[in-house]
C-alpha cells in the first residue's frame, strides 16, 4: 500500500492493516494454530465469551431502519449501495 500523504499529515485507516493486526493478535493469544483458526478461537473465547455471547451477532440477516449501508463503486465507477444478500 502506498501512502497518499506524508507521515503525520492526516489520519488514514487501513482495513488490511487492521485485519493483519487481528490475525497477529489471534496468533499471539492462541499459539500453535493456523492464523485464521487462532483468530476465530481468540475472538470466541477472549471477546465474545467474556461478554456471555454463545455466538457473534449475525450479519446474514438484513437490517432495517436508519443504519449505515455499505457502498462501493460498480464496474462503471459509479458509487452504488452494495447488496446485502
Secondary structure in CASP SS format (residue, H / E / C, confidence):
PFRMAT SS
TARGET T0000
AUTHOR 0000-0000-0000
METHOD secondary structure of the structure
MODEL  1
X C 1.00
X C 1.00
X C 1.00
X C 1.00
X C 1.00
X C 1.00
X C 1.00
X C 1.00
X C 1.00
X C 1.00
X C 1.00
X C 1.00
X C 1.00
X C 1.00
X H 1.00
X H 1.00
X H 1.00
X H 1.00
X H 1.00
X H 1.00
X H 1.00
X H 1.00
X H 1.00
X H 1.00
X H 1.00
X H 1.00
X H 1.00
X H 1.00
X H 1.00
X C 1.00
X C 1.00
X C 1.00
X C 1.00
X C 1.00
X H 1.00
X H 1.00
X H 1.00
X H 1.00
X H 1.00
X H 1.00
X H 1.00
X H 1.00
X H 1.00
X H 1.00
X H 1.00
X H 1.00
X H 1.00
X H 1.00
X C 1.00
X C 1.00
X C 1.00
X C 1.00
X C 1.00
X C 1.00
X C 1.00
X C 1.00
X C 1.00
X C 1.00
X C 1.00
X C 1.00
X C 1.00
X C 1.00
X C 1.00
X C 1.00
X C 1.00
X C 1.00
X C 1.00
X C 1.00
X C 1.00
X C 1.00
X E 1.00
X E 1.00
X E 1.00
X C 1.00
X C 1.00
X C 1.00
X C 1.00
X C 1.00
X E 1.00
X E 1.00
X E 1.00
X C 1.00
X C 1.00
X C 1.00
X C 1.00
END
